[in-house]
Amino acid sequence: MRRFPNTADREDVHFRAGRGYEQVDANKAISFYRGYLKLYGTQNPDHAIAAQARIADLERKQGRTREADAASAAVVSMFDRIIAAEGKVGPAGRDAAAAAAFPALKAQY
């Protein structure tokens, strides 16, 4: 990223690097995705939602249920904010938001 800071696909390349971190260390991957969100926000709504969903999944795999639940709630909140601002969310972002919302909805019934 530092070598080619102005390339058109910088955000996409940065997002995809997260999967590499996941293979090495879950905590580093969580930090990476948080950094991605801080740097890019919802510039790419699908990637932003997916990054937050990956945080939730990684926290859950680490046995940190409270953090995972908070991250899942953040996915739904992020999706709602994007839609309210008339942003465009593609199928991947919608799927991630639906998956994050499902456990809470299931518990209501």
C-alpha positions as CSV (number, residue, x, y, z in Angstrom):
1,M,0.0,0.0,0.0
2,R,2.8,2.4,0.8
3,R,4.7,1.7,-2.4
4,F,1.7,2.5,-4.7
5,P,-0.5,4.7,-2.6
6,N,-2.5,6.2,-5.4
7,T,-3.5,3.1,-7.4
8,A,-7.2,2.8,-8.2
9,D,-7.6,-0.6,-6.6
10,R,-5.9,0.3,-3.4
11,E,-9.0,-0.2,-1.2
12,D,-9.8,-3.6,-2.9
13,V,-6.2,-4.9,-2.5
14,H,-6.1,-3.7,1.2
15,F,-9.4,-5.5,1.9
16,R,-8.3,-8.7,0.3
17,A,-5.1,-8.7,2.4
18,G,-7.3,-9.4,5.4
19,R,-7.7,-13.0,4.4
20,G,-3.9,-13.4,4.6
21,Y,-3.9,-12.1,8.1
22,E,-6.7,-14.6,9.0
23,Q,-4.4,-17.5,8.0
24,V,-1.6,-16.2,10.2
25,D,-3.2,-14.9,13.4
26,A,-6.9,-14.2,14.3
27,N,-6.0,-11.3,16.6
28,K,-3.8,-9.6,13.9
29,A,-6.7,-10.2,11.4
30,I,-9.1,-8.5,13.8
31,S,-6.8,-5.5,14.2
32,F,-6.2,-5.4,10.4
33,Y,-10.0,-5.3,9.7
34,R,-10.5,-2.6,12.3
35,G,-7.7,-0.6,10.7
36,Y,-9.3,-1.1,7.3
37,L,-12.6,0.2,8.6
38,K,-10.9,3.2,10.1
39,L,-9.1,4.0,6.9
40,Y,-11.8,3.4,4.4
41,G,-15.1,3.5,6.3
42,T,-17.9,2.6,4.0
43,Q,-16.2,3.7,0.8
44,N,-17.0,0.3,-0.5
45,P,-20.2,-0.8,1.4
46,D,-19.8,-4.5,0.7
47,H,-16.2,-4.6,1.9
48,A,-17.0,-2.5,5.0
49,I,-19.9,-4.9,6.0
50,A,-17.8,-7.9,5.2
51,A,-14.9,-6.6,7.2
52,Q,-17.1,-6.1,10.3
53,A,-18.7,-9.5,9.7
54,R,-15.2,-11.1,9.6
55,I,-14.4,-9.4,12.9
56,A,-17.5,-10.9,14.4
57,D,-16.7,-14.3,13.0
58,L,-13.1,-14.2,14.2
59,E,-14.1,-13.0,17.7
60,R,-16.6,-15.9,17.9
61,K,-13.9,-18.4,16.9
62,Q,-11.7,-17.1,19.6
63,G,-14.5,-17.8,22.1
64,R,-15.1,-14.1,22.8
65,T,-18.9,-14.2,22.6
66,R,-19.6,-10.8,24.0
67,E,-17.2,-9.1,21.5
68,A,-18.6,-11.3,18.7
69,D,-22.2,-10.3,19.5
70,A,-21.2,-6.6,19.6
71,A,-19.4,-6.9,16.2
72,S,-22.5,-8.7,14.7
73,A,-24.7,-5.8,16.0
74,A,-22.3,-3.4,14.4
75,V,-22.7,-5.2,11.0
76,V,-26.5,-4.7,11.2
77,S,-26.1,-1.1,12.3
78,M,-23.6,-0.4,9.5
79,F,-26.0,-1.9,7.0
80,D,-28.9,0.1,8.3
81,R,-26.9,3.4,8.2
82,I,-25.8,2.7,4.6
83,I,-29.3,1.9,3.4
84,A,-30.7,5.0,5.3
85,A,-28.2,7.2,3.4
86,E,-29.4,5.6,0.2
87,G,-26.1,3.8,-0.3
88,K,-25.8,0.8,-2.5
89,V,-25.2,-2.6,-0.9
90,G,-24.6,-5.5,-3.1
91,P,-25.5,-9.2,-2.6
92,A,-22.4,-10.0,-0.5
93,G,-23.1,-7.1,1.9
94,R,-26.7,-8.0,2.2
95,D,-25.8,-11.7,2.9
96,A,-23.4,-10.7,5.6
97,A,-25.9,-8.3,7.2
98,A,-28.6,-11.0,7.1
99,A,-26.3,-13.6,8.6
100,A,-25.4,-11.2,11.4
101,A,-29.0,-10.3,12.1
102,F,-30.3,-13.9,12.0
103,P,-29.3,-15.2,15.5
104,A,-31.0,-12.2,17.3
105,L,-34.1,-12.7,15.2
106,K,-34.2,-16.4,15.8
107,A,-34.0,-15.9,19.5
108,Q,-37.2,-13.8,19.4
109,Y,-39.2,-16.7,18.2
